[in-house]
């Protein structure tokens, strides 16, 4: 376990996916299949595979989910206009509003989501110590959907705010999301730690405003190039380690 030479923070911020919650394998086709159950018009009789192929085409064009290009896309392509373009361009009409579409798709695409190991214990420990918590996430789903997801999977959380890139234009590692968090928290960066599983998005982003960066490797395979490729201030392989450090 790595001991920290940094003073105990006033607040710890967390990434969402694979940091707070293990979403398992994302299955876009399963999500699309669930949405198509609500199609009131599908004149070309397209199935989920065909619709997902179109979605994949759009995603490739904008560099979404492409590990080779994702860091070059500084702004978030949000789910609502993406879904609108996808279904309207295929002449499919749905009986769902956007919020319903978003919730149904996400739940079906990631049916095995669960809290990361020992994160509940850590969050309870931080709350007992009076250390404030919050979330900054790169995500195309809305902040509303993200908050609902977190509240469902971590019902005892005390997050003061949840910042979703979908609501604020920019994506991590852009400093604007981290500056926004500091404004919301009314804290200076030396009082805040940021925890995440991506060296570029999370550690570089945190350092851009002077926060302490905590690299969580619990979801990363040891043979992954990024496993040891980090300038993090603190490196942990389990949330139990941070529990003991704090």
C-alpha positions as YAML, in Angstrom:
chain: A
units: angstrom
residues:
- id: 1
  name: UNK
  ca: [0.00, 0.00, 0.00]
- id: 2
  name: UNK
  ca: [1.27, 3.44, -0.95]
- id: 3
  name: UNK
  ca: [1.33, 5.96, 1.85]
- id: 4
  name: UNK
  ca: [0.39, 9.53, 1.03]
- id: 5
  name: UNK
  ca: [2.52, 12.54, 1.90]
- id: 6
  name: UNK
  ca: [-0.40, 14.81, 1.08]
- id: 7
  name: UNK
  ca: [-2.56, 16.32, 3.84]
- id: 8
  name: UNK
  ca: [-6.04, 14.89, 4.27]
- id: 9
  name: UNK
  ca: [-8.32, 16.54, 1.69]
- id: 10
  name: UNK
  ca: [-11.49, 18.51, 2.36]
- id: 11
  name: UNK
  ca: [-13.13, 16.86, -0.64]
- id: 12
  name: UNK
  ca: [-12.57, 13.86, -2.89]
- id: 13
  name: UNK
  ca: [-14.03, 13.77, -6.40]
- id: 14
  name: UNK
  ca: [-14.57, 10.58, -8.39]
- id: 15
  name: UNK
  ca: [-14.87, 9.47, -11.97]
- id: 16
  name: UNK
  ca: [-17.95, 7.29, -12.63]
- id: 17
  name: UNK
  ca: [-17.38, 4.35, -14.99]
- id: 18
  name: UNK
  ca: [-15.00, 1.65, -13.72]
- id: 19
  name: UNK
  ca: [-14.21, 3.88, -10.73]
- id: 20
  name: UNK
  ca: [-17.46, 4.09, -8.78]
- id: 21
  name: UNK
  ca: [-19.38, 1.55, -10.85]
- id: 22
  name: UNK
  ca: [-18.28, -1.44, -12.89]
- id: 23
  name: UNK
  ca: [-20.67, -1.36, -15.82]
- id: 24
  name: UNK
  ca: [-19.44, -4.62, -17.30]
- id: 25
  name: UNK
  ca: [-19.54, -5.15, -21.05]
- id: 26
  name: UNK
  ca: [-21.46, -2.47, -22.94]
- id: 27
  name: UNK
  ca: [-23.86, -4.02, -25.48]
- id: 28
  name: UNK
  ca: [-25.25, -1.32, -27.74]
- id: 29
  name: UNK
  ca: [-27.24, -3.81, -29.80]
- id: 30
  name: UNK
  ca: [-29.09, -4.99, -26.68]
- id: 31
  name: UNK
  ca: [-29.88, -1.38, -25.82]
- id: 32
  name: UNK
  ca: [-31.12, -0.70, -29.34]
- id: 33
  name: UNK
  ca: [-33.24, -3.84, -29.29]
- id: 34
  name: UNK
  ca: [-34.95, -2.60, -26.13]
- id: 35
  name: UNK
  ca: [-35.65, 0.77, -27.77]
- id: 36
  name: UNK
  ca: [-37.12, -0.80, -30.89]
- id: 37
  name: UNK
  ca: [-39.83, -2.38, -28.78]
- id: 38
  name: UNK
  ca: [-41.30, 1.13, -28.68]
- id: 39
  name: UNK
  ca: [-41.18, 1.80, -32.42]
- id: 40
  name: UNK
  ca: [-44.57, 2.97, -33.71]
- id: 41
  name: UNK
  ca: [-43.22, 3.21, -37.25]
- id: 42
  name: UNK
  ca: [-40.34, 1.25, -38.77]
- id: 43
  name: UNK
  ca: [-41.15, 1.21, -42.50]
- id: 44
  name: UNK
  ca: [-37.88, -0.45, -43.51]
- id: 45
  name: UNK
  ca: [-38.33, -3.15, -40.85]
- id: 46
  name: UNK
  ca: [-34.84, -2.60, -39.50]
- id: 47
  name: UNK
  ca: [-33.72, -4.84, -36.67]
- id: 48
  name: UNK
  ca: [-31.43, -3.91, -33.78]
- id: 49
  name: UNK
  ca: [-28.31, -5.07, -35.61]
- id: 50
  name: UNK
  ca: [-29.05, -2.81, -38.58]
- id: 51
  name: UNK
  ca: [-29.78, 0.19, -36.37]
- id: 52
  name: UNK
  ca: [-26.65, -0.43, -34.34]
- id: 53
  name: UNK
  ca: [-24.59, -0.65, -37.54]
- id: 54
  name: UNK
  ca: [-25.79, 2.86, -38.38]
- id: 55
  name: UNK
  ca: [-24.95, 4.02, -34.86]
- id: 56
  name: UNK
  ca: [-21.46, 2.54, -35.21]
- id: 57
  name: UNK
  ca: [-21.03, 4.40, -38.50]
- id: 58
  name: UNK
  ca: [-21.96, 7.70, -36.86]
- id: 59
  name: UNK
  ca: [-19.71, 6.99, -33.90]
- id: 60
  name: UNK
  ca: [-16.72, 6.31, -36.14]
- id: 61
  name: UNK
  ca: [-17.32, 9.56, -38.00]
- id: 62
  name: UNK
  ca: [-17.16, 11.65, -34.82]
- id: 63
  name: UNK
  ca: [-14.40, 9.64, -33.16]
- id: 64
  name: UNK
  ca: [-16.69, 8.48, -30.37]
- id: 65
  name: UNK
  ca: [-15.48, 5.40, -28.44]
- id: 66
  name: UNK
  ca: [-12.38, 5.22, -30.67]
- id: 67
  name: UNK
  ca: [-9.35, 4.85, -28.36]
- id: 68
  name: UNK
  ca: [-7.06, 6.15, -31.10]
- id: 69
  name: UNK
  ca: [-9.04, 9.37, -31.63]
- id: 70
  name: UNK
  ca: [-11.10, 9.94, -28.50]
- id: 71
  name: UNK
  ca: [-8.57, 12.23, -26.87]
- id: 72
  name: UNK
  ca: [-8.74, 14.47, -29.93]
- id: 73
  name: UNK
  ca: [-12.44, 15.16, -29.34]
- id: 74
  name: UNK
  ca: [-12.50, 17.90, -26.67]
- id: 75
  name: UNK
  ca: [-16.28, 18.33, -26.53]
- id: 76
  name: UNK
  ca: [-19.06, 15.91, -25.63]
- id: 77
  name: UNK
  ca: [-21.42, 14.58, -28.27]
- id: 78
  name: UNK
  ca: [-24.53, 14.19, -26.15]
- id: 79
  name: UNK
  ca: [-26.96, 11.33, -26.36]
- id: 80
  name: UNK
  ca: [-30.14, 13.26, -27.20]
- id: 81
  name: UNK
  ca: [-29.12, 14.74, -30.59]
- id: 82
  name: UNK
  ca: [-27.26, 11.53, -31.44]
- id: 83
  name: UNK
  ca: [-30.37, 9.41, -30.85]
- id: 84
  name: UNK
  ca: [-32.50, 11.93, -32.74]
- id: 85
  name: UNK
  ca: [-30.22, 11.79, -35.78]
- id: 86
  name: UNK
  ca: [-29.95, 8.01, -35.60]
- id: 87
  name: UNK
  ca: [-33.65, 7.19, -35.54]
- id: 88
  name: UNK
  ca: [-34.95, 10.01, -37.71]
- id: 89
  name: UNK
  ca: [-32.38, 9.27, -40.42]
- id: 90
  name: UNK
  ca: [-33.65, 5.69, -40.49]
- id: 91
  name: UNK
  ca: [-37.28, 6.89, -40.61]
- id: 92
  name: UNK
  ca: [-38.06, 5.18, -37.29]
- id: 93
  name: UNK
  ca: [-40.61, 6.83, -35.01]
- id: 94
  name: UNK
  ca: [-40.62, 6.00, -31.30]
- id: 95
  name: UNK
  ca: [-43.31, 6.40, -28.69]
- id: 96
  name: UNK
  ca: [-40.66, 7.41, -26.13]
- id: 97
  name: UNK
  ca: [-39.54, 10.84, -25.05]
- id: 98
  name: UNK
  ca: [-35.79, 11.38, -24.78]
- id: 99
  name: UNK
  ca: [-35.54, 10.67, -21.05]
- id: 100
  name: UNK
  ca: [-37.40, 7.38, -21.43]
- id: 101
  name: UNK
  ca: [-35.26, 6.43, -24.42]
- id: 102
  name: UNK
  ca: [-32.07, 7.22, -22.53]
- id: 103
  name: UNK
  ca: [-33.02, 5.23, -19.44]
- id: 104
  name: UNK
  ca: [-34.28, 2.17, -21.34]
- id: 105
  name: UNK
  ca: [-31.24, 2.06, -23.61]
- id: 106
  name: UNK
  ca: [-28.67, 2.43, -20.82]
- id: 107
  name: UNK
  ca: [-30.28, -0.17, -18.58]
- id: 108
  name: UNK
  ca: [-30.53, -2.73, -21.39]
- id: 109
  name: UNK
  ca: [-27.02, -2.06, -22.70]
- id: 110
  name: UNK
  ca: [-25.40, -2.53, -19.26]
- id: 111
  name: UNK
  ca: [-27.59, -4.98, -17.33]
- id: 112
  name: UNK
  ca: [-24.85, -6.19, -15.01]
- id: 113
  name: UNK
  ca: [-23.67, -2.85, -13.58]
- id: 114
  name: UNK
  ca: [-22.57, -3.01, -9.95]
- id: 115
  name: UNK
  ca: [-20.61, -0.83, -7.51]
- id: 116
  name: UNK
  ca: [-16.86, -1.31, -7.65]
- id: 117
  name: UNK
  ca: [-15.45, -3.47, -4.88]
- id: 118
  name: UNK
  ca: [-15.26, -1.69, -1.49]
- id: 119
  name: UNK
  ca: [-16.40, 1.68, -2.86]
- id: 120
  name: UNK
  ca: [-19.43, 1.72, -0.56]
- id: 121
  name: UNK
  ca: [-17.22, 1.23, 2.48]
- id: 122
  name: UNK
  ca: [-14.89, 3.99, 1.32]
- id: 123
  name: UNK
  ca: [-17.72, 6.46, 0.71]
- id: 124
  name: UNK
  ca: [-19.22, 5.73, 4.13]
- id: 125
  name: UNK
  ca: [-15.77, 6.21, 5.71]
- id: 126
  name: UNK
  ca: [-15.30, 9.57, 3.99]
- id: 127
  name: UNK
  ca: [-18.72, 10.72, 5.13]
- id: 128
  name: UNK
  ca: [-17.95, 9.74, 8.74]
- id: 129
  name: UNK
  ca: [-14.72, 11.73, 8.54]
- id: 130
  name: UNK
  ca: [-16.54, 14.77, 7.18]
- id: 131
  name: UNK
  ca: [-14.73, 14.60, 3.83]
- id: 132
  name: UNK
  ca: [-17.03, 15.90, 1.13]
- id: 133
  name: UNK
  ca: [-17.51, 13.99, -2.16]
- id: 134
  name: UNK
  ca: [-18.62, 14.64, -5.73]
- id: 135
  name: UNK
  ca: [-18.40, 13.24, -9.27]
- id: 136
  name: UNK
  ca: [-16.99, 14.40, -12.61]
- id: 137
  name: UNK
  ca: [-17.73, 12.03, -15.49]
- id: 138
  name: UNK
  ca: [-17.13, 11.96, -19.23]
- id: 139
  name: UNK
  ca: [-20.45, 10.59, -20.42]
- id: 140
  name: UNK
  ca: [-22.88, 11.17, -23.26]
- id: 141
  name: UNK
  ca: [-25.90, 10.32, -21.10]
- id: 142
  name: UNK
  ca: [-27.45, 13.28, -19.31]
- id: 143
  name: UNK
  ca: [-26.57, 14.39, -15.82]
- id: 144
  name: UNK
  ca: [-30.12, 13.48, -14.82]
- id: 145
  name: UNK
  ca: [-29.66, 9.91, -16.02]
- id: 146
  name: UNK
  ca: [-26.23, 9.68, -14.41]
- id: 147
  name: UNK
  ca: [-27.51, 10.89, -11.05]
- id: 148
  name: UNK
  ca: [-30.38, 8.40, -11.16]
- id: 149
  name: UNK
  ca: [-27.95, 5.61, -12.03]
- id: 150
  name: UNK
  ca: [-25.60, 6.49, -9.19]
- id: 151
  name: UNK
  ca: [-28.44, 6.87, -6.68]
- id: 152
  name: UNK
  ca: [-29.77, 3.47, -7.70]
- id: 153
  name: UNK
  ca: [-26.45, 1.66, -7.39]
- id: 154
  name: UNK
  ca: [-25.01, 3.68, -4.49]
- id: 155
  name: UNK
  ca: [-28.15, 4.76, -2.60]
- id: 156
  name: UNK
  ca: [-26.24, 5.90, 0.50]
- id: 157
  name: UNK
  ca: [-23.98, 8.32, -1.36]
- id: 158
  name: UNK
  ca: [-23.53, 11.92, -0.18]
- id: 159
  name: UNK
  ca: [-22.29, 13.41, -3.43]
- id: 160
  name: UNK
  ca: [-22.75, 17.17, -3.32]
- id: 161
  name: UNK
  ca: [-22.80, 17.44, -7.09]
- id: 162
  name: UNK
  ca: [-22.48, 15.23, -10.15]
- id: 163
  name: UNK
  ca: [-20.90, 16.86, -13.18]
- id: 164
  name: UNK
  ca: [-21.61, 15.08, -16.48]
- id: 165
  name: UNK
  ca: [-19.72, 16.25, -19.55]
- id: 166
  name: UNK
  ca: [-23.01, 15.94, -21.46]
- id: 167
  name: UNK
  ca: [-24.34, 18.92, -19.50]
- id: 168
  name: UNK
  ca: [-21.24, 21.11, -19.74]
- id: 169
  name: UNK
  ca: [-19.91, 20.85, -23.31]
- id: 170
  name: UNK
  ca: [-16.32, 19.86, -22.51]
- id: 171
  name: UNK
  ca: [-14.77, 16.48, -21.75]
- id: 172
  name: UNK
  ca: [-11.99, 15.58, -19.37]
- id: 173
  name: UNK
  ca: [-9.06, 16.23, -19.38]
- id: 174
  name: UNK
  ca: [-10.23, 19.75, -20.26]
- id: 175
  name: UNK
  ca: [-9.61, 21.88, -17.21]
- id: 176
  name: UNK
  ca: [-13.03, 23.56, -17.40]
- id: 177
  name: UNK
  ca: [-14.84, 20.64, -15.77]
- id: 178
  name: UNK
  ca: [-12.34, 20.59, -12.91]
- id: 179
  name: UNK
  ca: [-12.54, 24.36, -12.52]
- id: 180
  name: UNK
  ca: [-16.32, 24.05, -12.42]
- id: 181
  name: UNK
  ca: [-16.04, 21.49, -9.63]
- id: 182
  name: UNK
  ca: [-13.81, 23.82, -7.61]
- id: 183
  name: UNK
  ca: [-16.31, 26.65, -8.08]
- id: 184
  name: UNK
  ca: [-19.17, 24.43, -6.92]
- id: 185
  name: UNK
  ca: [-17.16, 23.18, -3.96]
- id: 186
  name: UNK
  ca: [-15.85, 26.66, -3.08]
- id: 187
  name: UNK
  ca: [-12.45, 25.10, -2.40]
- id: 188
  name: UNK
  ca: [-8.91, 25.69, -3.59]
- id: 189
  name: UNK
  ca: [-7.33, 22.82, -5.56]
- id: 190
  name: UNK
  ca: [-4.87, 21.92, -2.79]
- id: 191
  name: UNK
  ca: [-7.89, 20.82, -0.71]
- id: 192
  name: UNK
  ca: [-9.25, 18.43, -3.36]
- id: 193
  name: UNK
  ca: [-8.28, 14.96, -4.58]
- id: 194
  name: UNK
  ca: [-9.59, 13.46, -7.81]
- id: 195
  name: UNK
  ca: [-9.84, 9.68, -8.30]
- id: 196
  name: UNK
  ca: [-10.12, 7.93, -11.64]
- id: 197
  name: UNK
  ca: [-9.02, 4.99, -13.75]
- id: 198
  name: UNK
  ca: [-7.73, 6.87, -16.83]
- id: 199
  name: UNK
  ca: [-4.29, 8.53, -16.65]
- id: 200
  name: UNK
  ca: [-5.01, 11.07, -19.39]
- id: 201
  name: UNK
  ca: [-8.59, 12.04, -18.61]
- id: 202
  name: UNK
  ca: [-8.38, 11.83, -14.85]
- id: 203
  name: UNK
  ca: [-4.82, 12.43, -13.69]
- id: 204
  name: UNK
  ca: [-3.81, 14.94, -16.35]
- id: 205
  name: UNK
  ca: [-7.14, 16.71, -15.91]
- id: 206
  name: UNK
  ca: [-6.79, 16.92, -12.14]
- id: 207
  name: UNK
  ca: [-3.23, 18.19, -12.40]
- id: 208
  name: UNK
  ca: [-4.27, 20.87, -14.88]
- id: 209
  name: UNK
  ca: [-5.94, 22.76, -12.03]
- id: 210
  name: UNK
  ca: [-3.62, 21.68, -9.22]
- id: 211
  name: UNK
  ca: [-5.71, 18.88, -7.67]
- id: 212
  name: UNK
  ca: [-4.05, 15.77, -6.24]
- id: 213
  name: UNK
  ca: [-4.52, 12.92, -8.71]
- id: 214
  name: UNK
  ca: [-5.36, 9.43, -7.44]
- id: 215
  name: UNK
  ca: [-5.01, 6.66, -10.04]
- id: 216
  name: UNK
  ca: [-7.33, 3.72, -9.34]
- id: 217
  name: UNK
  ca: [-6.06, 0.60, -11.14]
- id: 218
  name: UNK
  ca: [-8.66, -1.85, -9.85]
- id: 219
  name: UNK
  ca: [-10.33, -2.19, -13.25]
- id: 220
  name: UNK
  ca: [-7.13, -2.24, -15.33]
- id: 221
  name: UNK
  ca: [-5.26, -5.36, -16.39]
- id: 222
  name: UNK
  ca: [-1.61, -5.41, -15.38]
- id: 223
  name: UNK
  ca: [-0.50, -5.99, -18.98]
- id: 224
  name: UNK
  ca: [-2.32, -2.85, -20.14]
- id: 225
  name: UNK
  ca: [0.03, -0.08, -21.39]
- id: 226
  name: UNK
  ca: [-1.59, 2.43, -19.07]
- id: 227
  name: UNK
  ca: [-1.16, 0.31, -15.93]
- id: 228
  name: UNK
  ca: [2.22, 1.88, -15.15]
- id: 229
  name: UNK
  ca: [1.92, 4.89, -17.45]
- id: 230
  name: UNK
  ca: [0.87, 7.55, -14.99]
- id: 231
  name: UNK
  ca: [2.09, 10.67, -13.26]
- id: 232
  name: UNK
  ca: [-0.44, 10.20, -10.46]
- id: 233
  name: UNK
  ca: [0.35, 11.47, -7.00]
- id: 234
  name: UNK
  ca: [-1.19, 8.38, -5.42]
- id: 235
  name: UNK
  ca: [-1.59, 4.96, -7.09]
- id: 236
  name: UNK
  ca: [-3.94, 2.36, -5.64]
- id: 237
  name: UNK
  ca: [-5.16, -1.06, -6.77]
- id: 238
  name: UNK
  ca: [-8.17, -1.21, -4.45]
- id: 239
  name: UNK
  ca: [-10.45, 1.17, -2.60]
- id: 240
  name: UNK
  ca: [-9.36, -0.47, 0.64]
- id: 241
  name: UNK
  ca: [-5.94, 1.09, 0.09]
- id: 242
  name: UNK
  ca: [-7.37, 4.59, -0.11]
- id: 243
  name: UNK
  ca: [-9.54, 3.84, 2.94]
- id: 244
  name: UNK
  ca: [-6.35, 3.08, 4.89]
- id: 245
  name: UNK
  ca: [-4.45, 6.06, 3.48]
- id: 246
  name: UNK
  ca: [-7.20, 8.47, 4.50]
...
